[in-house]
């Protein structure tokens, strides 16, 4: 599993009136609304997937918080800011963080794409194609464009300073955006999601496609849950393993500040389209009965995954184990979310509303905290925990405050 540290919809009608009521109450994934919902609308909303999205974003922050303390890491050198294993690398390092990063890297971004696709069809049905695309441009495109010229340079300036760079931030910013390299940091996800979202909406606006999806859903409704899982795993393998074999785990396709891990383009697209086709209502119904099997499967596969870590497997075998872990974790976490996420809570609602903002804002916050701790004599576990808690808390607070600015909550 040597790729662990690699740089990390069909306008359909639901059959039941209960589902139609739900469609009117949910929002597009990664479109968090204000926590100050009316009680009437709050009772109609399904919190499970919002809460799961917030949890996965917590894992994203965790991932970036501990990468500075992974063993084998090396800092940027010679005034560069991209030739390091992480933007900030601390001499205090711990092997356990390597395993944590490897596990996260193997499943959390595909799950993020699946969650982002769940509410595409109802949103398309409610808004129509034109309004839907305009909304996506606002909620994804605007933060992306602003972020790559503000948050990204602010993030990588830390790496530049650790590498020995001496130019002020203005000079560094000018160099990054004119000469490069100009990495996207975590904003690569927003760019990829915008492309997937736009392409899917355009395709789903065609009548033959809508008919085909209806037929596919009718077929799925007649199949057992085991068949669902097997089919999902097989299709994921089909779009991922050949690409992994041909391209390897480390190659990134870039265009200016935009980039994506080449071997995972098909995997991310498949998870997103699967979320679009299945939708939140069917997914919730899928995990309603006998839900315990999926977390148990995820636990068993997790043992297998970490047991085989370091084994001399061929690349395709290593990828197959990672993919099994990825799919099992997605099913397990979705099942837990549906079962335990039925009741609302004030903390959960706040996290759900601010999750997108936390994702957008956390990277520079985490990196500057790591930079400030470089000379602090603490154990790596203490530093990682401190960066995680302070970085997540400050990102949550900043997102909450930012969304109080008029008009910002519509975007973030």
Secondary structure, 3 states (H helix, E strand, C coil): CHHHHCCCCCCCCCCCHHHHHHHHHCCCCCCCCCCCCCHHHHHHCCHHHHHHHHHHHHHHHHHHHHHHHECCCCCCCCCCCCCCCCCCCCCCCEHHHHHHHHHHHCCHHHHHHHHHHCCHHHHHHHHCHHHHHHHHHHHHHHHHHHHHHCHHHHHHHHHHHHCCCCCCHHHHHHHHHHCCCCCCHHHHHHHHHHHHHHHHHHHHCCHHHHHHHHHHHHHHHCCCHHHHHHHHHHHHHHHHHHHHHHHCCCCEEEECCEEEEHHHHHHHHHHHHHHHHHHHHHHHHHCCCCCHHHHHHHHHHHHHHHHCCCCCCCHHHHHHHHHHHHHHHHHHHHHHHHHHCCCCCHHHHHHHHHHHHHHHHHHHHHHHHHHHCCCCCCCHHHHHHHHHHHHHHHHHHHHHHHCCCCCHHHCC
